[in-house]
Amino acid sequence: MSSAAQRAEIVVIGGGAVGCAVAYSLAKAGKTDVLLLEKESTVAAETTPQAAGLVGQVRNSLQRTKLAMWSVETFSQLQRDEHANPGWRQVGSLRLALCDERVAEFKQMKAVADAAQLQADFIDCAAARQMWPMLAFDRVRAVLWCPSDGYLQPSDLTMAYVAHARRLGARFHTNQAARSIVVKEGRVRGVVTDQGTIECEMVVNAAGAHAYHIARSVGIELPIVPVRHEYFVTVHADGLEPQLPVIRIPDSTLYLRAEVNSLLCGGWERNAMSTDPRGYALPQKPPQINPDWDVLAWFAEKLSPEMPQVEQLGIRSVFKGWPTFTPDGRFIVGPTQQVKGFVMAGGCNAHGVSGSAGIGRHVVESILESDPSPYVKSLSPDRFLQEKWDWETARRTAQHYYETYYDLGH
């Protein structure tokens, strides 16, 4: 995937779903002199392949709903290419409410979906049971159905971005690690790598758990907090077919879907674990994550009222990674006024895969349009440079955002 070019108009740092989506979005917008750098031997090598691949569009805000809808539209387009597609399964999703307060929230979410012209409908438990016969609906107060939701394979999605971006002229260098950014007279001039310096006019920082370090290399400190997330996949179980809808049970902090005749189940733990990016340097990896069997058992316990057989299913695999979160729960996207030509695409708050196409679109809007939307402007990294903050508070707040991800009103 590599070539010997030492110059590009735009360099994207990070070969996860977000970085490759940015490269694809830029190339599609006409910026074809794009070079993406990935330090590993292949793209989608770190956090991206650990993602569950769920794609949900029903949100509490109009902007986030539209972003998710744009991603779904992009995934559907990419899926039409039989040689480079994301394994997109548009199976729909069911949100289950277990209390009256959650029913009220679902009604608000449906109103937002209606405003965005996204189809989302309440269905009764009998209809939901027909879609998911293995689930019990005795405790369920309401079911919100979104037929255009689904799931995909994160690594396949990333490779699809690469294939389509390369067709448009973008280049990809693997096994080449960014070390620092060359800044002269307040403007980006290049990227120092472990194989030499690449001249460029713009850098897009999509480095995931290393996005903090890349920003720090140009003198910008951003509260990008890696928070542990994990889920499990069970052994074979009859009846778990790939066409089953995705399930979300926010009152139990859970999500689940079928995974090739097995169950994929994850959730948002109440006592999360985060790491301080200042504790490891740019060439190093974040701390190793070992499976937390107590947390995984808690997920199974929370699911058991709706799916009693889960406690009899053995665990085949555990996936875990360090998605990055921000104190205000919003992406960090767009250029900074501090260093001309330095652009952020980080702090994805567990939406790096599902929101990747939308994030790529926001990056394009932030740098190519003369007057980006108020929402895109609100994602600017400069919001953290205009007021004082401290790391301990930022870490605690970002981690709390993770812990309350499915809470009412989140």
KOLMAR-489308 format. One record per residue (C-alpha): y, z, x; residue number from 1; residue in one letter. Coordinates in steps of 0.2 Angstrom, whole numbers, plus 2048, in hexadecimal, padded with zeros to 3 digits. Layout:
REM KOLMAR-489308
[[Y, Z, X], NUM, 'a']
...
***
This chain:
REM KOLMAR-489308
[[800, 800, 800], 1, 'm']
[[80B, 801, 80F], 2, 's']
[[816, 7F4, 818], 3, 's']
[[822, 7F6, 828], 4, 'a']
[[833, 7F4, 81F], 5, 'a']
[[840, 800, 826], 6, 'q']
[[84D, 7FD, 819], 7, 'r']
[[84F, 7FD, 806], 8, 'a']
[[85D, 7FF, 7FA], 9, 'e']
[[855, 80D, 7F1], 10, 'i']
[[848, 819, 7F8], 11, 'v']
[[83E, 824, 7EC], 12, 'v']
[[836, 833, 7F3], 13, 'i']
[[826, 839, 7EB], 14, 'g']
[[817, 82F, 7E4], 15, 'g']
[[813, 839, 7D5], 16, 'g']
[[815, 833, 7C3], 17, 'a']
[[827, 836, 7C3], 18, 'v']
[[82B, 82D, 7D4], 19, 'g']
[[820, 81E, 7CF], 20, 'c']
[[828, 81D, 7BE], 21, 'a']
[[83A, 81E, 7C6], 22, 'v']
[[835, 80F, 7D2], 23, 'a']
[[82E, 805, 7C3], 24, 'y']
[[83D, 809, 7B8], 25, 's']
[[849, 804, 7C6], 26, 'l']
[[840, 7F4, 7CA], 27, 'a']
[[83F, 7F0, 7B7], 28, 'k']
[[852, 7F2, 7B7], 29, 'a']
[[855, 7E6, 7C5], 30, 'g']
[[855, 7F1, 7D4], 31, 'k']
[[847, 7E9, 7DD], 32, 't']
[[84B, 7EF, 7EF], 33, 'd']
[[842, 7FF, 7EC], 34, 'v']
[[837, 808, 7F8], 35, 'l']
[[82C, 817, 7F3], 36, 'l']
[[826, 824, 800], 37, 'l']
[[817, 82F, 7FD], 38, 'e']
[[810, 83A, 80B], 39, 'k']
[[7FE, 83A, 805], 40, 'e']
[[7F2, 82C, 807], 41, 's']
[[7F4, 826, 7F5], 42, 't']
[[800, 829, 7E6], 43, 'v']
[[7FC, 836, 7D9], 44, 'a']
[[7F5, 841, 7E6], 45, 'a']
[[7FC, 852, 7E2], 46, 'e']
[[802, 859, 7D2], 47, 't']
[[800, 849, 7C7], 48, 't']
[[7ED, 848, 7C7], 49, 'p']
[[7EC, 85B, 7C2], 50, 'q']
[[7F6, 857, 7B2], 51, 'a']
[[7ED, 857, 7A1], 52, 'a']
[[7F5, 846, 79C], 53, 'g']
[[7FB, 84C, 78B], 54, 'l']
[[809, 842, 783], 55, 'v']
[[812, 84A, 774], 56, 'g']
[[822, 844, 76C], 57, 'q']
[[826, 851, 75F], 58, 'v']
[[833, 85C, 767], 59, 'r']
[[840, 868, 762], 60, 'n']
[[84F, 85D, 768], 61, 's']
[[853, 84B, 764], 62, 'l']
[[856, 847, 776], 63, 'q']
[[845, 84D, 77C], 64, 'r']
[[83C, 844, 76D], 65, 't']
[[844, 834, 772], 66, 'k']
[[840, 836, 784], 67, 'l']
[[82E, 838, 77F], 68, 'a']
[[82E, 829, 773], 69, 'm']
[[834, 81F, 781], 70, 'w']
[[826, 824, 78C], 71, 's']
[[819, 820, 77E], 72, 'v']
[[821, 80F, 77C], 73, 'e']
[[820, 80C, 78F], 74, 't']
[[80D, 812, 78F], 75, 'f']
[[809, 807, 781], 76, 's']
[[811, 7F8, 78A], 77, 'q']
[[808, 7FC, 79A], 78, 'l']
[[7F7, 7FE, 791], 79, 'q']
[[7F8, 7EC, 78C], 80, 'r']
[[7F5, 7E7, 79E], 81, 'd']
[[7E2, 7E7, 7A1], 82, 'e']
[[7E3, 7E8, 7B4], 83, 'h']
[[7F0, 7F6, 7B5], 84, 'a']
[[7F1, 802, 7A7], 85, 'n']
[[7F3, 815, 7A5], 86, 'p']
[[7E3, 818, 79A], 87, 'g']
[[7EF, 81B, 78C], 88, 'w']
[[7E5, 822, 77C], 89, 'r']
[[7F1, 822, 76D], 90, 'q']
[[7E6, 82E, 763], 91, 'v']
[[7F3, 838, 75B], 92, 'g']
[[7F6, 84B, 75C], 93, 's']
[[7F4, 85A, 750], 94, 'l']
[[800, 869, 752], 95, 'r']
[[7F8, 879, 749], 96, 'l']
[[803, 887, 743], 97, 'a']
[[7FB, 898, 741], 98, 'l']
[[80A, 8A1, 73A], 99, 'c']
[[819, 89E, 72D], 100, 'd']
[[826, 89E, 73B], 101, 'e']
[[81D, 890, 744], 102, 'r']
[[81C, 886, 734], 103, 'v']
[[82F, 888, 733], 104, 'a']
[[830, 881, 744], 105, 'e']
[[825, 873, 740], 106, 'f']
[[830, 86E, 732], 107, 'k']
[[83F, 86E, 73E], 108, 'q']
[[835, 863, 74A], 109, 'm']
[[831, 857, 73C], 110, 'k']
[[843, 856, 738], 111, 'a']
[[847, 851, 74A], 112, 'v']
[[839, 845, 74A], 113, 'a']
[[840, 83D, 73A], 114, 'd']
[[851, 83C, 743], 115, 'a']
[[849, 833, 751], 116, 'a']
[[83F, 827, 746], 117, 'q']
[[82F, 82E, 74D], 118, 'l']
[[821, 830, 740], 119, 'q']
[[81B, 842, 73E], 120, 'a']
[[813, 848, 72E], 121, 'd']
[[80C, 858, 727], 122, 'f']
[[7F9, 856, 722], 123, 'i']
[[7EE, 863, 71A], 124, 'd']
[[7E0, 86C, 723], 125, 'c']
[[7D2, 862, 71B], 126, 'a']
[[7D9, 852, 722], 127, 'a']
[[7DB, 85A, 733], 128, 'a']
[[7C9, 860, 733], 129, 'r']
[[7C3, 84F, 730], 130, 'q']
[[7CC, 84A, 740], 131, 'm']
[[7C6, 859, 74A], 132, 'w']
[[7B5, 85F, 742], 133, 'p']
[[7B2, 86B, 750], 134, 'm']
[[7C1, 875, 74C], 135, 'l']
[[7C3, 883, 73F], 136, 'a']
[[7D3, 883, 735], 137, 'f']
[[7D1, 893, 72C], 138, 'd']
[[7E1, 89B, 734], 139, 'r']
[[7EB, 88B, 734], 140, 'v']
[[7FB, 88C, 729], 141, 'r']
[[801, 87A, 72C], 142, 'a']
[[7FC, 86A, 736], 143, 'v']
[[809, 85E, 73D], 144, 'l']
[[802, 84D, 741], 145, 'w']
[[80A, 840, 74D], 146, 'c']
[[7FF, 830, 74D], 147, 'p']
[[808, 828, 75C], 148, 's']
[[804, 836, 768], 149, 'd']
[[7F6, 836, 774], 150, 'g']
[[7F0, 839, 786], 151, 'y']
[[7EE, 82F, 796], 152, 'l']
[[7E6, 830, 7A7], 153, 'q']
[[7F4, 836, 7B3], 154, 'p']
[[7EE, 82D, 7C2], 155, 's']
[[7EB, 81D, 7B9], 156, 'd']
[[7FD, 81E, 7B2], 157, 'l']
[[804, 820, 7C3], 158, 't']
[[7FA, 811, 7CA], 159, 'm']
[[800, 807, 7BB], 160, 'a']
[[812, 80B, 7C0], 161, 'y']
[[80E, 806, 7D2], 162, 'v']
[[806, 7F5, 7CD], 163, 'a']
[[814, 7F0, 7C1], 164, 'h']
[[822, 7F6, 7CD], 165, 'a']
[[81A, 7EC, 7DB], 166, 'r']
[[81A, 7DC, 7D1], 167, 'r']
[[82C, 7DE, 7CF], 168, 'l']
[[82F, 7E0, 7E2], 169, 'g']
[[82E, 7F3, 7E5], 170, 'a']
[[825, 7F9, 7F4], 171, 'r']
[[81A, 808, 7F7], 172, 'f']
[[817, 811, 807], 173, 'h']
[[809, 81E, 807], 174, 't']
[[805, 829, 816], 175, 'n']
[[818, 82A, 81A], 176, 'q']
[[820, 83B, 818], 177, 'a']
[[833, 83D, 815], 178, 'a']
[[83A, 84A, 821], 179, 'r']
[[84D, 84A, 81D], 180, 's']
[[85B, 840, 816], 181, 'i']
[[868, 837, 821], 182, 'v']
[[879, 83B, 81A], 183, 'v']
[[889, 834, 822], 184, 'k']
[[89B, 837, 81C], 185, 'e']
[[894, 83F, 80C], 186, 'g']
[[888, 830, 808], 187, 'r']
[[876, 82D, 809], 188, 'v']
[[872, 821, 817], 189, 'r']
[[85F, 822, 81A], 190, 'g']
[[84F, 82C, 81A], 191, 'v']
[[847, 834, 829], 192, 'v']
[[834, 833, 828], 193, 't']
[[826, 837, 833], 194, 'd']
[[825, 825, 838], 195, 'q']
[[838, 822, 83B], 196, 'g']
[[848, 820, 831], 197, 't']
[[84A, 815, 822], 198, 'i']
[[85B, 80F, 81E], 199, 'e']
[[860, 80F, 80C], 200, 'c']
[[86F, 811, 800], 201, 'e']
[[867, 81D, 7F4], 202, 'm']
[[859, 82A, 7F4], 203, 'v']
[[850, 830, 7E4], 204, 'v']
[[848, 841, 7E6], 205, 'n']
[[838, 841, 7DC], 206, 'a']
[[82F, 84C, 7E8], 207, 'a']
[[828, 859, 7DB], 208, 'g']
[[824, 86A, 7E3], 209, 'a']
[[82D, 863, 7F3], 210, 'h']
[[83D, 85D, 7E9], 211, 'a']
[[845, 86E, 7EE], 212, 'y']
[[843, 869, 801], 213, 'h']
[[849, 858, 7FF], 214, 'i']
[[859, 85D, 7F6], 215, 'a']
[[85B, 86B, 803], 216, 'r']
[[85B, 85E, 811], 217, 's']
[[86C, 857, 80A], 218, 'v']
[[873, 869, 808], 219, 'g']
[[870, 86B, 7F6], 220, 'i']
[[866, 87A, 7EF], 221, 'e']
[[85E, 878, 7DE], 222, 'l']
[[853, 884, 7D4], 223, 'p']
[[843, 87A, 7D3], 224, 'i']
[[835, 887, 7D1], 225, 'v']
[[823, 882, 7D2], 226, 'p']
[[819, 88B, 7C5], 227, 'v']
[[806, 88C, 7C5], 228, 'r']
[[7FD, 883, 7B6], 229, 'h']
[[7EB, 881, 7B3], 230, 'e']
[[7DE, 87B, 7A6], 231, 'y']
[[7CB, 879, 7A5], 232, 'f']
[[7BF, 86B, 7A0], 233, 'v']
[[7AF, 871, 799], 234, 't']
[[79D, 86A, 79B], 235, 'v']
[[796, 85D, 78F], 236, 'h']
[[798, 861, 77D], 237, 'a']
[[792, 856, 76E], 238, 'd']
[[7A0, 851, 762], 239, 'g']
[[7AE, 850, 76F], 240, 'l']
[[7B2, 83E, 76E], 241, 'e']
[[7C1, 836, 778], 242, 'p']
[[7C9, 830, 767], 243, 'q']
[[7CC, 841, 761], 244, 'l']
[[7DF, 846, 75F], 245, 'p']
[[7E7, 851, 76B], 246, 'v']
[[7E9, 863, 764], 247, 'i']
[[7F7, 86F, 767], 248, 'r']
[[7F6, 881, 761], 249, 'i']
[[807, 889, 767], 250, 'p']
[[804, 89A, 75F], 251, 'd']
[[7F5, 89B, 76B], 252, 's']
[[7FF, 893, 779], 253, 't']
[[7F1, 886, 77A], 254, 'l']
[[7EE, 873, 77B], 255, 'y']
[[7DE, 86A, 77B], 256, 'l']
[[7D6, 859, 77A], 257, 'r']
[[7C5, 850, 77C], 258, 'a']
[[7C1, 84A, 78E], 259, 'e']
[[7B2, 83F, 78E], 260, 'v']
[[7A6, 84A, 784], 261, 'n']
[[7AE, 85A, 78A], 262, 's']
[[7BC, 865, 786], 263, 'l']
[[7CD, 866, 790], 264, 'l']
[[7D6, 876, 78C], 265, 'c']
[[7E6, 87D, 793], 266, 'g']
[[7F4, 888, 78F], 267, 'g']
[[804, 892, 794], 268, 'w']
[[7FF, 8A3, 79C], 269, 'e']
[[80A, 8B2, 798], 270, 'r']
[[80A, 8B8, 7AA], 271, 'n']
[[80D, 8A9, 7B4], 272, 'a']
[[80D, 8A6, 7C6], 273, 'm']
[[81B, 89D, 7CF], 274, 's']
[[81F, 89A, 7E1], 275, 't']
[[82F, 899, 7EB], 276, 'd']
[[831, 888, 7F3], 277, 'p']
[[83B, 890, 801], 278, 'r']
[[82A, 898, 806], 279, 'g']
[[823, 888, 80D], 280, 'y']
[[82B, 87A, 817], 281, 'a']
[[82C, 867, 813], 282, 'l']
[[81C, 862, 81D], 283, 'p']
[[812, 870, 815], 284, 'q']
[[809, 870, 805], 285, 'k']
[[80D, 87D, 7F7], 286, 'p']
[[801, 88C, 7F7], 287, 'p']
[[7EF, 889, 7F2], 288, 'q']
[[7EB, 88D, 7E0], 289, 'i']
[[7DA, 895, 7DD], 290, 'n']
[[7D3, 894, 7CB], 291, 'p']
[[7D9, 8A4, 7C1], 292, 'd']
[[7C9, 8A7, 7B7], 293, 'w']
[[7D2, 8B5, 7AD], 294, 'd']
[[7DF, 8A9, 7A7], 295, 'v']
[[7D2, 89B, 7A3], 296, 'l']
[[7C8, 8A8, 799], 297, 'a']
[[7D7, 8AD, 790], 298, 'w']
[[7DA, 89B, 78B], 299, 'f']
[[7C8, 89A, 784], 300, 'a']
[[7CA, 8AB, 77B], 301, 'e']
[[7DA, 8A5, 773], 302, 'k']
[[7D1, 895, 76D], 303, 'l']
[[7C1, 89D, 766], 304, 's']
[[7C8, 8A1, 755], 305, 'p']
[[7CA, 88E, 752], 306, 'e']
[[7BC, 888, 75D], 307, 'm']
[[7AF, 896, 75F], 308, 'p']
[[7A3, 88B, 769], 309, 'q']
[[7B0, 88B, 778], 310, 'v']
[[7A9, 89B, 77E], 311, 'e']
[[798, 894, 780], 312, 'q']
[[79D, 885, 78A], 313, 'l']
[[79D, 886, 79C], 314, 'g']
[[7AC, 880, 7A7], 315, 'i']
[[7A9, 870, 7B1], 316, 'r']
[[7BA, 86E, 7B9], 317, 's']
[[7CA, 878, 7BC], 318, 'v']
[[7DA, 86E, 7BF], 319, 'f']
[[7E9, 877, 7C6], 320, 'k']
[[7FA, 872, 7CD], 321, 'g']
[[80C, 877, 7D0], 322, 'w']
[[817, 86E, 7C3], 323, 'p']
[[829, 872, 7C6], 324, 't']
[[835, 87C, 7BA], 325, 'f']
[[847, 87F, 7B9], 326, 't']
[[850, 88E, 7B2], 327, 'p']
[[858, 885, 7A3], 328, 'd']
[[848, 87B, 79F], 329, 'g']
[[850, 86A, 7A2], 330, 'r']
[[84D, 85C, 7AE], 331, 'f']
[[857, 85A, 7BD], 332, 'i']
[[85B, 847, 7BD], 333, 'v']
[[869, 83D, 7C4], 334, 'g']
[[875, 83C, 7D2], 335, 'p']
[[880, 84A, 7DA], 336, 't']
[[892, 849, 7DE], 337, 'q']
[[88E, 853, 7ED], 338, 'q']
[[885, 845, 7F7], 339, 'v']
[[888, 833, 7F1], 340, 'k']
[[878, 82A, 7EF], 341, 'g']
[[86D, 839, 7ED], 342, 'f']
[[864, 839, 7DC], 343, 'v']
[[858, 846, 7D4], 344, 'm']
[[849, 843, 7CA], 345, 'a']
[[841, 855, 7CA], 346, 'g']
[[83E, 865, 7C1], 347, 'g']
[[834, 85D, 7B4], 348, 'c']
[[82E, 86D, 7AB], 349, 'n']
[[81C, 866, 7A8], 350, 'a']
[[822, 855, 7A2], 351, 'h']
[[820, 84C, 7B2], 352, 'g']
[[812, 841, 7AB], 353, 'v']
[[815, 840, 799], 354, 's']
[[828, 83E, 79B], 355, 'g']
[[827, 833, 7AB], 356, 's']
[[82D, 823, 7A3], 357, 'a']
[[83B, 82C, 79A], 358, 'g']
[[840, 834, 7AA], 359, 'i']
[[840, 823, 7B3], 360, 'g']
[[84B, 81C, 7A5], 361, 'r']
[[857, 82B, 7A7], 362, 'h']
[[858, 828, 7BA], 363, 'v']
[[85D, 816, 7B7], 364, 'v']
[[86A, 81B, 7AA], 365, 'e']
[[872, 828, 7B5], 366, 's']
[[874, 81C, 7C4], 367, 'i']
[[876, 80B, 7BC], 368, 'l']
[[880, 80E, 7AC], 369, 'e']
[[893, 811, 7AE], 370, 's']
[[893, 81E, 7A0], 371, 'd']
[[882, 827, 79E], 372, 'p']
[[87E, 831, 78E], 373, 's']
[[884, 843, 78D], 374, 'p']
[[872, 848, 78D], 375, 'y']
[[86E, 83F, 79D], 376, 'v']
[[87E, 846, 7A5], 377, 'k']
[[879, 857, 7A0], 378, 's']
[[869, 855, 7AB], 379, 'l']
[[874, 853, 7BB], 380, 's']
[[86F, 85E, 7CA], 381, 'p']
[[881, 863, 7CB], 382, 'd']
[[87F, 86F, 7BD], 383, 'r']
[[877, 87B, 7CA], 384, 'f']
[[884, 877, 7D7], 385, 'l']
[[893, 87C, 7CC], 386, 'q']
[[88E, 88E, 7C9], 387, 'e']
[[886, 89C, 7D3], 388, 'k']
[[874, 8A0, 7D1], 389, 'w']
[[867, 8AA, 7DB], 390, 'd']
[[855, 8A6, 7DF], 391, 'w']
[[84C, 8B5, 7D7], 392, 'e']
[[855, 8B3, 7C7], 393, 't']
[[852, 8A0, 7C7], 394, 'a']
[[83F, 8A3, 7CB], 395, 'r']
[[83D, 8B0, 7BD], 396, 'r']
[[846, 8A5, 7B0], 397, 't']
[[83D, 895, 7B4], 398, 'a']
[[82C, 89E, 7B4], 399, 'q']
[[831, 8A6, 7A3], 400, 'h']
[[835, 895, 79C], 401, 'y']
[[823, 890, 7A1], 402, 'y']
[[81C, 8A0, 799], 403, 'e']
[[825, 89D, 789], 404, 't']
[[822, 88A, 788], 405, 'y']
[[81A, 88B, 777], 406, 'y']
[[824, 899, 770], 407, 'd']
[[82E, 897, 760], 408, 'l']
[[83E, 88E, 763], 409, 'g']
[[83A, 889, 775], 410, 'h']
***
